[in-house]
Amino acid sequence: MKRVLCIAESCCDLVFGGLSKLPAPGEEIFGSHFSVQPGGGANTAVLLARSGVPTAFWTLLADDFAGRMVRSALQRYGVQLAAHGQKTERTPVSAVLSTKEDRAFASLSSTAELIGDLDVLDRAIGETEIVHTYLGYCDAYPIAALCARHGSLLSVDTSFCDARTTLFETVLPHVDWWKGNESEAMRLTGASNAEDALDAIANRVRRGAVVTCGARGSIGKERGGTILKQAAIPSGPFLDACGAGDAFAAGFLHALARGESLERGMLRGALLSGRVVAAYGGCPPEIDVPVE
């Protein structure tokens, strides 16, 4: 089993579920669920560790209430926090308002740069076989160059702010595996559909790419190969889309850590994301992990 280093900001999620709708200004809506969970990039790290993959996590947590809550959960699930020496005055917090149709967030961000000492980052990457992060971080920090120096596999996910065409030209050629949803893929490439976007990205990265398409499942392709399709695998009634992409990434990384195929990674991603969307929050404690 290969070791995975996740590099991402995390937050403390206050999850309100079972809302009939999102509240209008001045309106109060009552739900049926509330929980406090690690969120942001912590979703993937937690689900990976819970699946038995040795997982380290480079993130920013302050010594405040939210930071202590997240740190305690990470330790409970076996995630090793990377000792990077970075300090922040506050831990990011998000209120997640979830309905069956959509979700909304009210968030407070961090006050510090995610990565400060590049020598410490160099050592952390040198101690792992797989690095997983977001595309924009590879633009801001020399993560790809350090992965190349140490022979570490580089997997990237994509967020809304990462999906810009400049990254397609500058960062993707240094990435081994890319994963994102269909909206992100089309924005990143300028393509008009998910299949064309996948084709463009898969032939730009070193190894391959996966595009998630919500209830329609996912499509994936190795560089120079043919498109594979994976149906969604629900484990129960849909409750909350929060963390679905992070869960898919965790399942896919689980397969990479075990040296399995792209097809197997897409299956693991579908199984895990199907379990997450049948519960509230991005890494709900009640779901079964790992998935086989």
Salt bridges, closest charged atoms under 4 A:
GLU27 OE2 - LYS21 NZ 3.22
ASP63 OD1 - ARG68 NH1 3.30
ASP122 OD2 - ARG149 NH1 2.67
ASP122 OD1 - HIS150 NE2 2.40
ASP139 OD2 - ARG164 NH2 2.98
ASP157 OD1 - LYS179 NZ 3.22
GLU169 OE1 - ARG204 NH2 2.91
ASP176 OD1 - ARG206 NH1 3.96
ASP176 OD1 - ARG207 NE 3.71
GLU182 OE1 - ARG216 NH2 2.66
ASP199 OD1 - LYS221 NZ 2.15
GLU260 OE2 - ARG258 NE 3.62
GLU260 OE1 - ARG264 NE 3.73
GLU260 OE1 - ARG268 NE 2.80
GLU292 OE2 - ARG258 NH1 3.42
GLU292 OE1 - ARG264 NH2 3.71
GLU292 OE1 - ARG268 NH2 3.27
